[in-house]
Amino acid sequence: MSVEQQCLTVLTKQMGPAAKAFLERQCKSHLKKEPAALQKSDLDELAKWCQIGTQLILGQVVGEKVKADLLALK
């Protein structure tokens, strides 16, 4: 499974169908790359931005869970 698919699995648990658009926005805005180009080495930075974005929408607890789950993919 690609890194993109692994990230989508984590995000979908919290965001449902909005996860794909959210991941794309975080990758393009903050990592300056397409989700399909994600590497394990991108997970620290991606987890940080996904936590911030998720926290704004769904709260601190969910944001921290998303970050921890993304970092666990390393």
Helices and strands as residue ranges (DSSP letters): H 3-15, G 16-18, H 19-26, I 27-31, G 35-37, G 40-42, H 43-58, H 60-71
